[in-house]
Amino acid sequence: MTPTLALAMCVVIDGAGVRADLSRPTLSGEERVHLSADGRLRVHYTLAGGDAVGAADADPANGVPDTVDWAEQGAARMLDVFVGEDGWPMPPGDEGLGGDDRIDLYLRGLDANGYAHVNTLPSGGLSMWMEVDPAGVGFGKLLFLSIVGHETHHLLEFAISEGGFDGWIAEATATYAQYLLFSGERLADLARGALWALRLAGAARALDDEDGQFAYAGMVWVKYLVDRGGGDRLRLLELWQHLARENGWERGHDAYTRARLGLSLDEAAADYAVWNWFACGNDDGHHYDEAAAGCGLPIRMTATEVAAVPAGGDSESLGARGSAYVAIAPDCASGDLRLRVRPTASMRLSVIGEQSHAASPVQSVEAPAGVETVVDVHGWNQYERVVLAGTNTGGAPATFHWAAEVSGTYTPPASLPPAARLNATPANVTVETGASEAMAVRADFGTCEDGRDVSSQVTWSSSDAAIAVASGGSVEGLRPGTAMLTATLDGVASNPVTVTVIEAAGSGGCATGGGPGSGALGVAAVCLAWVLWRLTRRNIGPTN
């Protein structure tokens, strides 16, 4: 396991329910107790043996080891936000176990970053407590705070579900909350990004797969539920209220997605597959909110890439509500694309017309097991790619066979999307005063219209409009010197063009010499005539 992934590893024990064992840890040295100032936390620690916390006392310097202070801060931050602001229920008192009814946190050496526990009291109530390895301070203050915060959130999950919970969604939720509140340092953001990468790379795995770090990476699914539910952090509380009422993650999720998203759980899983396609390095600004617990790395969903059609193949094996992708590049020749899909179990198909300039249209259809389902994409070459996402809505692993074929002839669209890039040529222009030189500006859109001449549509700017100006597809030299010209379209700027203006051959400017114009009055007359001619050329002649 890499150190980055290990940072997120905080295990909930007894994930299937509660246990009756009420024993609490015995520390390796004399036990000391720190009571938090807010009256909510009781920290148990020692300065001797394998469980010893470091003696450093600088942040703050208050006679309490920093490890203990930081543990208090991590728990307090999670409780302040989720209990104080959002209304999650506090863990109940434990009838004096650990010393009183405060939340007990034991700092001691562990085989993981931390554990949360829930036990049945003789009265039938529940006792909830946690333990954290003090060695976690080696990751730095922020990550240690986040580890304690993670375990604290588990206690809130236990309290709202009264001890009944599913391990994978508990880990997914606590990890989302952890990185929602504790981020902004490089190591923490890398740890979060590693979990994103794991979930995107494992899109074919079952949604509730708990193997390895995948349950923690379920924070991506939780983020989807919050983002698609309106982005309000209170959606997390709403989800867990449904989980508690329905006493099962599938029924609880289905109740939440129907109430908040207007989708069944299976429909939401297919929608999640589309949302994931546009996450992180493929963000189009219409599906995904990077601001809250984002991926932080330029990773992208993997797919079977199809460069030429006709083509076909078989997906990898998909777990329950897992997804696989086929991305088809445009051929800029055909009019329509037809996809034929035959799954081995019931699936939902999402066909995405991918575009970065606007919301990408999605066709979503049911695909029964063993039946060929046909999806047509008309005018498919207007998109940057067409992506097929198949999501397994059956319980057992399944695959799908796909085939792609084309028909008709490509027709350029009536209107173009906003330009993505502009290229002005030539990049260096030399022009005489009073003369013009041709230039061209071509635009890329990420579609088959890349390279279209948009010279007549751009707006030009000049670093010195007294030397050179441009309009349409030409640049005009006004007086000797150098200026930089830039074209703009749809808010996108081109590469700068360097324009060098030289004196027109034989123009002479206001030079003096012999002949009819010699003498003071003759020279003045020539110069005045030349200035007036130049002003006329610029259409800004003298005014009254």
Secondary structure, 3 states (H helix, E strand, C coil): CCHHHHCCCCEECCCCCCECCCCCCCCCCCCEEEECCCCCEEEEECCCCCCCCCCCCCCCCCCCCHHHHHHHHHHHHHHHHHHHHCCCCCCCCCCCHHHCCCEEEEECCCCCCEEEEEEECCCCCEEEEEEECHHHHHHCHHHHHHHHHHHHHHHHHHHHHCCCCCHHHHHHHHHHHHHHHCCCCHHHHHHHHHHHHHHHHCCCCCCCCCCCCCCHHHHHHHHHHHHHCCCCCHHHHHHHHHHHHHCCHHHHHHHHHHHHHCCCHHHHHHHHHHHHHCCHHHCCCCCCCCCCCCCCCCCCCCCEEECCCCEEEECCCECCCCEEEEEECCCCCCCEEEEEEEECCCEEEEEEEECCCCCCCEEEEEECCCCCEEEEEECHHHCCEEEEEEEECCCCCECEEEEEEEECCCCCCCCCCCCCEEEEECCEEEEEECCEEECEEEEECCCCCCCEECCCCCEEEECCCCCEEEECCEEEECCCEEEEEEEEECCEECCCEEEEEECCCCCCCCCCCCCCCCCHHHHHHHHHHHHHHHHHHCCCCCCC
